[in-house]
Amino acid sequence: MKNEDFIYLVENAVKAPSGHNTQPWKFENIEDGIVIHPDFSRALPIVDLDNHALYISLGCALENIVFAAKRKGYECKVGYPEDENGAITVKLNPAATRSPSNEDLFDFIAIRQVNRSKYSDKKINDEELEKLKSSFNFEGVSVVIMNGKTNFEKIIPFIIEGNNLQFQNKQFIKELTSWFRYSKSEAEKTRDGLWTAAMGLPNMGKLIGSFVMKNFVTAKSEAKRLADLLECTQGIAIFVADKNDVENWVKTGQAFQRFSLTLTMLGICHAHLNMPCEELEVRKKLAKELGIENKHPLLLIRYGYADRKMPYSYRRNVNDVIIK
Ligand SMILES: Cc1cc2nc3c(=O)[nH]c(=O)nc-3n(C[C@H](O)[C@H](O)[C@H](O)COP(=O)(O)O)c2cc1C
C-alpha cells in the first residue's frame, strides 16, 4: 500500500494498550494491506505464559488500524492468525468506499489511557451503561458488566487471591519490575514499559525505586492498596472469550479496544485488575462464580470517573516497529 497511508495506520496502531506496555508488535507493508506480526522478543513468559495477553494487545492495535483505515476511506478484511505463532493480515480495498468514515471512536484513540488513580463517587448512568454494553459485536466475545459495588463485591476475593499468588511469586516480581521505568529520562530512553509517573507513583530513580519494590511492596500491601481502589470503583467489566485460542484472543483485544474507546468518549476512566484472569486456577474459579464454566474470562477492568488525567505512557518510534 502507499507508504504514507501505511505510516498513518502504524501511528494509530501503536497508541494501543499492551500488557506492561511491552508493545509486542511489528508491522509490514504489503501490496494490498498491512500485516501485524507478534514480536515474541517482547513476550511476558511468567505472567502471560500462553501469550493470550500478547495477542489481546495485537487485537487492540488491529482495531485502531481498522478505525484509521476506515477514516482514510478503505474497506478492511481481517485475516486472523491460524496458529500460535501467526500474524494478523488486514487487506484494504480503496475502491470500495470512497467517502471516509467518520466513526466517532476514531477520535478517541489518542486520548485513551489507562488511569490507575482512585475514582470519584460519581455514578455511571443507565444511558452510559447501554452505550458500553453495545460498544462491540464480535462473535465469541462477550462482556459481563457489574455496575455498582454491591454487584461486584463477590468478585473482590478472586482479585485478592490472584494478587496474592502473583506477589508471592519472585519470578513474577522480577519480570514486572524489569519493565518498570523509574524516571522520566529512563522512560524517554526506552519509550516502552511502565513509567512510574503514569502509574501515579513518585519519580524515584532506578536505585531507590528497585529498593522500594524489593523491600516495601508485598502481597499484603498490594491487597490493601487494591481494596482501597475498589472502594471507589464504580463498576467492573469482565471480558469473556468462548474459546481459548489465538483468534478469540485477538477478537477479545478488538472488543476491549472498542469498549475502552467508548469509555474515553464518555469521559469515564478505566484500569486493569487482571490478576484473577492471569492465574489459571483462579480464572477457573472466577468462571464458575460467573456461571460460565466452559468459557474464558481474560480481562478484568475497573471503571469510574476520575478527577485527574495521568501522564501518558511512551511509545516506541514508528521506525522501530516497521519491518523494512
Ligand atoms: C492485554 C493487556 C493486559 C494488561 N494488564 C495490565 C495489568 O495487569 N495491570 C495494569 O495495571 N495494567 C495492565 N494493562 C495496561 C497496560 O499496562 C497499559 O496499556 C500500558 O502501560 C500502556 O499505557 P496506556 O494504555 O495508558 O497507553 C494491560 C493492557 C493490556 C492490553
The ligand as an ORCA input file, in Angstrom:
! r2SCAN-3c Opt
* xyz 0 1
  C      -3.664     -7.418     27.498
  C      -3.352     -6.317     28.469
  C      -3.072     -6.638     29.794
  C      -2.817     -5.630     30.719
  N      -2.604     -5.968     32.030
  C      -2.479     -4.995     32.957
  C      -2.402     -5.321     34.345
  O      -2.470     -6.490     34.729
  N      -2.254     -4.288     35.226
  C      -2.211     -2.990     34.832
  O      -2.107     -2.102     35.683
  N      -2.280     -2.661     33.514
  C      -2.422     -3.623     32.581
  N      -2.547     -3.286     31.253
  C      -2.455     -1.883     30.844
  C      -1.076     -1.575     30.283
  O      -0.106     -1.585     31.297
  C      -1.133     -0.216     29.571
  O      -1.972     -0.345     28.464
  C       0.241      0.227     29.110
  O       1.043      0.517     30.214
  C       0.176      1.472     28.217
  O      -0.476      2.515     28.859
  P      -1.748      3.225     28.206
  O      -2.783      2.165     27.971
  O      -2.180      4.247     29.234
  O      -1.313      3.854     26.939
  C      -2.804     -4.276     30.306
  C      -3.076     -3.970     28.965
  C      -3.363     -4.969     28.052
  C      -3.677     -4.625     26.622
*
